[in-house]
Amino acid sequence: MKINANKKKRVTFLVDKGTMIYVGNDCLFSDGIEIWTTDFHNIYDENGVWVNPPKDVVIGRHTWIARDVRINKGVKLADDIVIGNCSVVAKSIDEPNVVIAGNPASIRKRISRWRS
């Protein structure tokens, strides 16, 4: 994994107890990226059931994450994905070889490959 961060715009991995962030081989990270497995605060429904427990994040191999991207808990990404600047990835993407972008991020293009 290559990370292109600096002192002002770091890459942040926030991992809660019992969860993990898995990053596949050959990934490229820009700066200002945040990947969280938790929401920080517990929320309970009217019956006292915890409705927002922490969840793992899985990033497939050969994924390129551009500047200022946020990846939320529970997201699983297929291999060979490019994530555009300032995107918020709130749902899993199981299709490989795509460019995703936006808030919330969605598939914008299908590609054959990318290289740095």
C-alpha positions as a Markdown table, in Angstrom:
| # | Residue | x | y | z |
|---|---|---|---|---|
| 1 | Met | 0.0 | 0.0 | 0.0 |
| 2 | Lys | 1.3 | 3.5 | -0.9 |
| 3 | Ile | 0.0 | 6.4 | 1.2 |
| 4 | Asn | 0.6 | 10.0 | 0.1 |
| 5 | Ala | -0.3 | 11.8 | 3.3 |
| 6 | Asn | 1.3 | 14.9 | 4.9 |
| 7 | Lys | 1.2 | 16.5 | 8.4 |
| 8 | Lys | -1.8 | 18.7 | 7.4 |
| 9 | Lys | -3.9 | 16.1 | 5.7 |
| 10 | Arg | -3.4 | 12.7 | 7.2 |
| 11 | Val | -5.0 | 9.3 | 6.5 |
| 12 | Thr | -7.1 | 8.3 | 9.5 |
| 13 | Phe | -8.0 | 4.7 | 10.3 |
| 14 | Leu | -10.5 | 4.7 | 13.2 |
| 15 | Val | -11.0 | 1.1 | 14.4 |
| 16 | Asp | -13.4 | 0.3 | 17.3 |
| 17 | Lys | -12.9 | -2.7 | 19.6 |
| 18 | Gly | -13.7 | -6.0 | 17.9 |
| 19 | Thr | -13.6 | -4.6 | 14.3 |
| 20 | Met | -10.9 | -4.3 | 11.6 |
| 21 | Ile | -10.0 | -2.5 | 8.5 |
| 22 | Tyr | -8.7 | -4.8 | 5.8 |
| 23 | Val | -6.8 | -3.3 | 2.9 |
| 24 | Gly | -5.9 | -5.6 | 0.0 |
| 25 | Asn | -2.5 | -5.6 | -1.8 |
| 26 | Asp | -1.3 | -2.9 | -4.2 |
| 27 | Cys | -3.6 | 0.0 | -3.0 |
| 28 | Leu | -2.9 | 3.7 | -3.5 |
| 29 | Phe | -4.1 | 6.2 | -0.9 |
| 30 | Ser | -4.0 | 10.0 | -1.3 |
| 31 | Asp | -4.3 | 12.3 | 1.7 |
| 32 | Gly | -7.1 | 13.5 | 3.9 |
| 33 | Ile | -8.8 | 10.0 | 3.8 |
| 34 | Glu | -10.9 | 8.8 | 6.8 |
| 35 | Ile | -11.9 | 5.2 | 7.2 |
| 36 | Trp | -14.0 | 4.4 | 10.2 |
| 37 | Thr | -15.5 | 1.2 | 11.7 |
| 38 | Thr | -17.7 | 3.1 | 14.2 |
| 39 | Asp | -20.0 | 6.1 | 14.6 |
| 40 | Phe | -18.3 | 7.0 | 17.9 |
| 41 | His | -21.7 | 7.2 | 19.8 |
| 42 | Asn | -24.1 | 4.4 | 20.6 |
| 43 | Ile | -27.7 | 4.9 | 19.5 |
| 44 | Tyr | -30.5 | 2.8 | 20.9 |
| 45 | Asp | -34.1 | 2.3 | 19.7 |
| 46 | Glu | -37.2 | 2.7 | 21.9 |
| 47 | Asn | -36.7 | -0.9 | 23.1 |
| 48 | Gly | -33.1 | -0.4 | 24.1 |
| 49 | Val | -31.7 | -2.3 | 21.1 |
| 50 | Trp | -28.3 | -0.9 | 19.9 |
| 51 | Val | -29.0 | 0.2 | 16.3 |
| 52 | Asn | -25.5 | 1.4 | 15.2 |
| 53 | Pro | -22.9 | -1.2 | 16.2 |
| 54 | Pro | -19.4 | -1.0 | 14.7 |
| 55 | Lys | -18.7 | -3.0 | 11.6 |
| 56 | Asp | -15.6 | -4.0 | 9.6 |
| 57 | Val | -14.4 | -2.2 | 6.5 |
| 58 | Val | -12.9 | -4.3 | 3.6 |
| 59 | Ile | -11.0 | -2.6 | 0.8 |
| 60 | Gly | -10.2 | -4.9 | -2.2 |
| 61 | Arg | -6.8 | -5.2 | -3.8 |
| 62 | His | -5.6 | -2.6 | -6.3 |
| 63 | Thr | -7.9 | 0.2 | -5.1 |
| 64 | Trp | -7.0 | 3.9 | -5.6 |
| 65 | Ile | -8.5 | 6.2 | -3.0 |
| 66 | Ala | -8.3 | 9.9 | -4.0 |
| 67 | Arg | -8.0 | 12.9 | -1.7 |
| 68 | Asp | -10.5 | 13.7 | 1.1 |
| 69 | Val | -12.5 | 10.5 | 0.7 |
| 70 | Arg | -14.6 | 9.1 | 3.7 |
| 71 | Ile | -15.3 | 5.4 | 3.9 |
| 72 | Asn | -18.0 | 4.5 | 6.5 |
| 73 | Lys | -18.3 | 1.4 | 8.7 |
| 74 | Gly | -19.5 | -1.8 | 7.1 |
| 75 | Val | -18.3 | -0.9 | 3.6 |
| 76 | Lys | -16.9 | -3.7 | 1.4 |
| 77 | Leu | -15.2 | -2.8 | -1.9 |
| 78 | Ala | -14.4 | -5.1 | -4.7 |
| 79 | Asp | -10.9 | -5.2 | -6.4 |
| 80 | Asp | -9.7 | -2.6 | -8.9 |
| 81 | Ile | -11.8 | 0.4 | -7.8 |
| 82 | Val | -11.0 | 4.1 | -8.2 |
| 83 | Ile | -12.7 | 6.4 | -5.7 |
| 84 | Gly | -13.0 | 10.1 | -6.8 |
| 85 | Asn | -12.0 | 13.1 | -4.7 |
| 86 | Cys | -14.2 | 14.1 | -1.8 |
| 87 | Ser | -16.5 | 11.1 | -2.1 |
| 88 | Val | -18.4 | 9.6 | 0.8 |
| 89 | Val | -18.6 | 5.8 | 0.5 |
| 90 | Ala | -21.6 | 4.8 | 2.6 |
| 91 | Lys | -22.5 | 1.5 | 0.9 |
| 92 | Ser | -20.6 | -1.5 | -0.4 |
| 93 | Ile | -19.6 | -1.8 | -4.1 |
| 94 | Asp | -19.3 | -5.4 | -5.2 |
| 95 | Glu | -18.5 | -4.7 | -8.9 |
| 96 | Pro | -14.8 | -4.6 | -9.8 |
| 97 | Asn | -13.2 | -2.3 | -12.3 |
| 98 | Val | -15.2 | 0.8 | -11.7 |
| 99 | Val | -14.8 | 4.4 | -10.8 |
| 100 | Ile | -17.1 | 5.5 | -7.9 |
| 101 | Ala | -17.6 | 9.1 | -6.8 |
| 102 | Gly | -20.0 | 11.5 | -5.1 |
| 103 | Asn | -21.9 | 11.8 | -1.8 |
| 104 | Pro | -23.0 | 9.1 | -1.5 |
| 105 | Ala | -20.6 | 7.4 | -3.8 |
| 106 | Ser | -22.0 | 5.4 | -6.7 |
| 107 | Ile | -20.6 | 3.8 | -9.9 |
| 108 | Arg | -19.8 | 6.5 | -12.5 |
| 109 | Lys | -17.7 | 4.6 | -15.0 |
| 110 | Arg | -16.7 | 1.1 | -15.8 |
| 111 | Ile | -12.9 | 0.7 | -16.6 |
| 112 | Ser | -10.6 | -2.1 | -17.7 |
| 113 | Arg | -7.8 | -1.1 | -15.3 |
| 114 | Trp | -5.9 | 1.8 | -13.7 |
| 115 | Arg | -2.2 | 2.3 | -13.0 |
| 116 | Ser | -0.2 | 4.9 | -11.1 |
